[in-house]
Every structure is written in C-alpha cells, then in structure tokens.
Amino acid sequence: MDSYRMYVDGAWVDAADGRSFTSNDPWTLQDWAEIPEGDERDVDRAVSAAGRAFEESWWRHDARRRGAVLRRFADLVETSAERIAEVESRDNGKALTEERAACAAIPAYFRHAPALAESYPDSAPRGGDPNVRAVTHRVPYGVIGIQTPWNTPGQLLSQSAAPALAAGNTIVVKPSEVAPCSTLELARLVEEAGFPAGVVNVVTGFGQVVGAALCAHPRVAKLAFTGSTQGGVLVAEHAARRLVPVVMELGGKSANIVFTDCDLDRTVDALVRGFTVASGQTCMAGSRVLVERPIHDLVLDRMLDAAAKVRIGDPRDPATAMGPIATEAQLAKIRQFVAIGVEEGGRVRCGGGPPEGAEHPRFFAPTVFTDVTNDMTICQEEIFGPVCAVMPFDTEEAAVRIANDTRYGLSGAVWTSDLARAHRVTDAIRAGVVWVNDQRAGDPAFATGGTAMSGYGRLSGVEGHHEMTQVKSVQMRIA
C-alpha cells in the first residue's frame, strides 16, 4: 500500500500515538493507502504551528510576496494535476475524466485570490468631525480551521484555502477520512512553492475526534466547513460555544425548472449530467426536475433514453461517466431512499438498483422517479446518489413555489430562452447560486454558498475574500 504522513509545521509526521487507518478503493474494494489517525494532540501541534507562523513569519505582512508563493503553488498543482486526479479517483471512486477536470480547475483559485487580495481597496468614510480621518480596511483572522468532504476534496479545499491564505491567514486542514489522500498530495507541493513552515498544515483522522478538536481549539479564529447539513450543525454548535465565526457550504436539493422555450437538446443533456455526475454524490446535484406540462412527456422520454446510455464502469476508463458509489454506507442510504420513494407512491421509470448485468457491488444505475409530489421524502431529503424526481408544472408561479418548497437553498437552474422570464424566476428562487441555461458551472471570481439548511457565508470571489478577513477601522484625529 501507499503510505502517507500528516503535514505539520513544514514537516511530514506520524500521528502522536502512531495509529493509522486505511483508504479503500471503491473500484477494486481493496485498501490502497495507509494514513495517520490523528487526535487532539495532533490538532494542537498543527494549530500551534499555524499560530506561530501567523505571529512570527512574514506571511501576513506582505501581500505581494504571498501572491508570488500562491502563484508558484498554482503552477506546481498544474503540473501535478494528473497525479492528484488519479489519487482522488482511487479515494472516492469518481470517474477519472471528471477528476481531471476538477483538479485542472484548482490552479485558477490560487491565482485569482492573491490578485484580489493585492488590489483590494481600503475605504475612507467621512464622519461628522472634520478633524478626524478614518481608514477602514480588511485584516486576516489568524488561524482558520478548514474541513473538507470526500466527493471533490481538492477543488472544494481550494475554494476555502485560496482566499484564506491570500488574505494572510494560516490554515489547518482536516480532510474527510473517506478521501484524504489528494489533500496530502497537494501538501507535497507546499514547501517547494515557498510557504513558510506552519502556514499550511494537514491533520488526518476522523471527524468526531480531529474535526471536533479543530472546532474547539482556542487558537482557531474561524472555521470553514464543506459537507453534510448534519455535520454543519455540529460545527456551528462548537463554534457558538466559543463565539467563533463560521462559513459553511452544506447539502442541497436543487431544482431545475424547464420551460417550453428551452433548447431541448442542451437542456436534456444537462439534466441527466446534473444528477449522474459524481454518481450523484454532489451537494449541487439537480435532483428535482420541474418541467412545464406541454413538454413534460417529451423531456421525460429523452431523459430516460439518455440515462440508459450513461456508461457505468471502471473509473479509470476514459469512456466511464459514472463509477461506483464511494462507500457501502452511502450505497445503503441510496437504496433506502429509493425504497421509501416507492413506498410513498413514486414510480421508478429507470434504474432503482444496480445496472442490468452489473458485477460490481457498488454500482447504482441512474434512477428517475415520476408520479411524485414535492412533499415526498425523495423530493425533500438529500439522497447524494444518482436519483432524480421529475414533476410537471403549469405556471411560472407554480414552478417557483415547488422549487422553494424545501429546507435547503444551495443552488438551482432555469432553462428558457426568454430573458425576462429568466430574470423573474432567478430573482424568485431562494438559493445561493442559480444558473440560467447551465448547471454546476463555477469560477473563482463567482461567489458560491447556500441559504437556509444549505449553510451560510460565501466562498470564492470578492465575497470569499470578505469571509476570510475582518473589518478594522483606524480613526486618526488630525487637529
């Protein structure tokens, strides 16, 4: 097996008590890597190193020098992207073609964030006293604790880490125990890029130990969490005890609203990719498809045809669109939700279990439900698998009402050629990110994040810079 170590204070180290755990390849079903199992002592060691680096190194004082390091890091990631993608695919079972695209996107975050930090303007508000001049500027927090999920760890880490580092913070990263190895591969590039020791630290282990210790550590000034809504609640509870701010991107139940004037070919292709990409294991999956009634049957037929053609197989095969489900526990959860959908009256139009003739025990076919109402469990709960529910609607107002009838608010999409309608509907949808004639697209310049049970705060863009900095007002009496 491959053997990894944690990265703390510029050095590769084992866990304090020498314990380790293994990563299981969802395709081969074999353990392929050994990873240190950290605990509270490892977290304290990493946070202490990050605190020293923040207080004693040049890192927080020199934005231009930081930018040079982050850009070198981006260059190194670019040349190492294939290796990182291969490792990430082995960890979580996602198709390598998809992982290549995700890892190829990482460098842009580490180029955009420093450009913003280097040029972000201060403000000079004018108060009531003409003899007082004030400057309001943004300063780093200090040590930021970042926890990332297993479905797209490298790219999702970059959304938090790039703006945090560019702003002058230092970080301690706790990757998911399901897929920690690509984060450790990224850490291999830190020293070569020129980061001072302690600016970037990675502690591996389990959420209930390492994650909890990171949340509770008194020197962690802010938390960033991407993961399940249940995990986000726990992080928020920890943060509330210390009055520490949090930014979190959590689960979703995104709706695609399809109008009769859409580009049908483009729309259907995106609808199917929207719930099958990453085998549906993505918080922004388009798991609810709302179709205007005159074209409902046509869209459904085309979706069923396209879903049947999705290639399921070896993640390393370039022709594969869907690999195995990442863990046995996640597979059991998907099966349970499908069974509940049937019990509540939904009709499975395709899929519902393993593909016909499949020999791999973790395969799950793209599954489309019809004859559903939005109050059913499969329309309200995040399944995190390749399952979608298709529903007709009659009016624009009805579509918006159904889309908003959820406790989540992460993302959504509108498919129409009517620009006025696109504006009306996107304004009415309660979600942090809404696309028009697109889905799951992003850019380091664009803010991302959710509302309601999908979290709060924003990553990337100017808003991401704001999240990783705090406002400081300097007021000077000149007379």
N, C-alpha and C positions, 0 to 999 in steps of 0.2 A: 504493500500500500504506500501511497504518497504520505509524507509526514510533514505536518505544518507546526509552526510555533506562533505564539502571540507576538505582537509588535508593541513594545512599551519603552518609552524614553529612548528611542533610537536604537533599540536592541531587540533581537529575537530571543524570546524567553519561553520557558515552560510554565505551566500553572504552578502556583505556590505550593500545592501539595502533590504535584506530579501526576495528577489524574488526567485522563483523556477520554474522548468519545470518538465515534466514527461517523463518517458521512456515507450514506448508502446511495448508490447509483440507481435511480428509478427504472432505468432500462435494463441493466444487467442484474439488478436486485442484489448486487454484491457490494460489500463495504469496500470503498476505494481510497479513503483518506482518513488519517488519524489527526485529531485536532485537540489542543489543550482544553480541559474543562476548568475554566476559571471560577473563582469565588470572590467574596468580599475583599480579601487581601489583594487579589489581582486588580480589582477595580480601584482600590485605594492607591496602589502603586501607580496605576495609569493616571488617575486624576491628580495625584501629587505631582507627577512629571509634567502634566499639562499645565498645572498651576504655576510651576516654576518657569516653564517656557513662556507663559504669558507675562509673568512679572519680570523676568530677568533677561530674556533674549531680545533681539531686535525686532521680533516678528510683528508686534502690534504697533510699532512706531513708524514703520517705513512701508507705505502702501505700494510704492513703485517697485521696491525690492521684492515684496510679497508677490506682486504681479509677475515678475520675472520668474520666480520659482514656480508659481502655478502654471505658467505657460510652458515651462520646461516639463512639468509633470504631465500636462496635456499632450505634449509631443511624445513622451515616453509611453503614455497609455495608447496613443495612436499606433505606435509600432508594436505594442504588445496586445492589441485588441483580439487577435485570433486566439492566442493562448488563454486570455481571460474568458472569452466566449466559450471555448471548449471546456474549461473548468466549470463555468456556471451551468452549462448544459449537463455535465455529469452530476452536478449537485442537485439540480431541480427537475431534470428530465425534459426541459423545453427544447423545441427544435433548434438545431444549431444555426439555421438560417435566420431565425428570429433573434437568437442571442447575438449573432454577428451584428445585426442592425442596432440592437440595444447598446452593445459595447462600442460600436462606432460613433454613437451619439455622445458618449461620455466626455471626450475632449472639449466639445463646444461649451460645456458648463464651466470648465476650468479656464476658458479663455474669455467668456463673457463676464463672469463675476468680477475678476480683477479690473477689467475695463470700466465697469460701473463704479467699483469702489475707489478707483484712482481719480475719477472725474465727478463724483457725486458732490453737488454744490451745498455749501452751508447757506443758511438764511440769516437775515439781519432784520428782525422785526422792530418796528418803531413803537415805543411805548409812550406814555403820557408825559414823561420827564425828558425834556430836550437835552439834559446834561448826562443822560445815561445811554450808552450804546450797548447793544446786545448781539451776540452771535449764537445761533442755535445750530449745533452740529450733531452728527451721529457717531457714537463710540462703541467699541465691542463690549460684549458682556464679560468675557473671560473664558472659562472652560464650558464648552457645550457638549452635552451627552447626546449621542445620536444612536437610535436603534432602527434597524432596517429589516425588511421582510425577506422571505425566501424566493418570491416569484421573479423579481427583477432586481437583485441586490445591488449590482454595480451602478446601474443608471439611477436608481432611486437614492442610493447613497450620494451620488454626485449632486442631486437636487438640493440636498441639505448641506453637504460638506463644502461645496464650492463657494456659496455665498458666506458661509460661516468663516471659512479660512480667509477669503478675500477681505472680509471686514476686519480681520486682525484677531479673531478668536483662536483658541486652540481646541482640539476635539478629542473625545474618547468615543470610539465606535464599538457598539455591540451588535454584530450581525446575527441574523437568525441562526439558531443551532441546526436548522434543516439544511441551510445552504450558506456556510460561512467562507468557503474557500476562495471565491472570486474576490472577496474583500481583502483577504490575506495576500492574494496575487497583486492587487492594487498597492497594498502596503509595501511590497517588494520594491516599488519604484520611488518611494518617498525619499530615501536617503540620496539616491542618485539625482533627484530633482533639486536637492539643496535645502530641504526643510530643516530647521534647527531641531535637535533632539527634543522630544516631548510635545511638539506641536501636533503631531498626528499619532494616535495610539489606537490599537485594536485589541479588545479583550473578548475572547470567545468563551462560550458557555451557554447555560440555559437561562431563559427569561426570568424564572422565579427566583434565581439566585443572582446572576450577573446583572440582568436588567433591573431588578429591584434595588440592588446595591448602587447602581448608577443613578437611579432616580432619587435615592435617599442621601447620597453623598453631600455633605455640607458645602463642598467647594465647587459643585456643579451649579453654574449660574443660570443655565437654561437647558431645556430638553427639547429634542426633536424626535418625533416618533412617526414611523410609517408602518401600518399593519392593520390588524383587525380592530373593529369597534370595541370588542370586549377588552383587548389589550390596551386600547387608548383610554378606556375608562380607568383601568388600573394605574396607568401612567399619570393621568390627571389627578387621581386621588393622592398619589405620592407627592406630586408637585404642589398640591393645595396645602399639604401639611407644612411645607417649607416656604409657601408663597413664591414659588419659582414659576416663571412663565414657560409655556409650552406651545409649540407649533406641531400640529399633527394632521396627517392625511390618512383617513381610515376607510372603512368599507363603503360600498355603493350599490345602488340598484337602478342603474342608468336606463333611461327611456330613449328610444329612437322614435321620432314622430315622422311618419312618412305621408306626404301629401300626394294627390293625384298628379301634380305637375312636376314630380321629381324626374331626374334622369334615372330611369328604371334599372338599366344595366349596372351603372356605377353604384346605385343605392343597394341593390340586392347583394352585390359582391361585398360591400362594406358591412351590411347587416350580418352576413354569415361570418366574416372575419371578426366582427365585433364580439361574438360570443364563443368563437372557437380559438382565437389566438391565445397562446399560452395554455391551451386546453381549457380555456375559460377561467383560469386561475389568475385573474386580474381584477383589481377593485373598480376599474373603469369599464368592465365588460358591458356590452349593450344587451343586457339580459331581458329587457322588456321592449317589444317591438309593437308600436301602435300604428296601424295602417288605416288610412281613410277608406271607408267602406267600398266605394266603387272599384278600387283596385286591390282590395284585401285578398281575394282568392288568387289573383294573378301573382301578387307578391309572394304569397304563401307557397304556391306551386313552384315558383322559381327558387325560393329559399330551400325547399325540400330537395329539389334537384341538385342545387349547389352543395348543400350539406352532405348529400350522399357521395359526392365526389371529393370531399376533403380527405387527403391522404394521411392515414394514421400509421406510424411505424417507428423505425429506429430514428431517434432524434439527430443522429449524425448523418443520416442520409439527406442529401440536398433536396430530394423530392418530398420529404416529410413536412406536412403542415402542422400536425399535432403529434406530440409524443405521449408518453404515459403520464398518468396523474402522479404528482410528486411523492405522496406518502399514502400508505394504506389507510391511515385515519381520514385523510381528505377524501379518498375514494369512498369510504363508508359513509361519509357525510353527504356526498353527492347522491349515492344510492338512496339514502334515507329521504332526501328532499324529493327525489323523483317518485318514490313510493307514496309520500304524502300528497304530491300533486295528483296522482291517480286516485287516491282515496277521497280527495276533495272534489273530484269530478272532472279534472282535466283530462284531455285526450292526447296521448303521445302519438305524434304524427311521424316521427322518425327517431331512431336511437332508443334511449331509455335504458341502455345497458352496454355491454361490450359489443364491438362490431361483429358482424357475422363472420365466423371462421377465425376470429382473433385468438391467438395462442397466448399472448401476453396478458397476465392477470390484472395489470393496471390500466389497460386501455378502456376508454369510455367514449362511445360514439356521440357525435353531435346530436343533441336532443331538442326537438321542437314540440312545445305544447300548444294546443288550441283549446277552444271551449273553456276558457278560463275567465275569471273576473279578477279585478285588481286586488280584492281583499283576500284572495287565496294566499297560502303560505309561500308558494313558489314565486308569487309576484311581489311579496313583501320582504322576504329574507334573502340575504346574500348567499348564494349557493357556492360560488367560487369553483365552478365547473362548467363544462360546455353545454349549458342548458339555457334555453330562452323560451319566453311565452309570447305568443302573437295574439293581439287583440284588435278588433275593428273599432273605429270611432266615426262619428257622423259630423261633428262640427269642430272647428278650431278650439273653441272654449272647452269642449269635452276632452279633447286631446290634452290640453294643458292641465285640466283638472285631474285626469288619470296620472299624468307624468308627475304631478306634485303630490299625489296621494301616497306618500312613502315617508318613513322616518329618516331616510338618507337624503343627501343633497350633494353628491360629488360631481357628477357630470351628466350630460345629455346631448342629443343631436337632433337637428331638424333638417329634413330633406325636402327641398322645394326650390323652384326657380323664381318664385315671387319674392322680390326683395323686401317689399313692405311687410309681407307675412313673416318673413324671416326675422325682421326686427321686432314685430309684435310678439311672436312666440318666444324668441330668446329672452326678451325682457320679462316675460311672464313665468318662465321656468325657474324654479328655485333650485339652483345648483351653482357650484363654484366655477365650473367650466362647461361651456355649451359650444358645440360646433355646428356649423351650417355646411351641409353637403360634404362632410368629412367626419372622421371619428378617430379618437385616440391619437390625434396629432399633437405635437408639442414642440417647444423651442425654449432654450434657456432664457430668452427675452420675455417669455409669456409667463404670467403667474399661474400657479396651479394649487388647488386645495379645495376643500369642501365646506359645506354648511351642515347644520343640524348634527345627526349622528355620523356624518362623514368627516367630522373634525373641524378645526378652526385654524386660522393663520394661513399664510401663503408661502410657497416655495418658488424659487426662480424669479426672474425679472426684478424690477425695482422693489416690488413688494417683498421678494425674498431677501433683498439687502436690508430692508426695514426690519424684517423679522430677526435678523442676526445682529442688529445694532439697537442701541437705545439712545434716546434723545438727551442731550446735555445742553443746558442753557448757560452761557457765560455772559454776565452782565457787568459792565465797567462804567463807573462814574468818572466822567472826564472833567468835571468842574464842580 
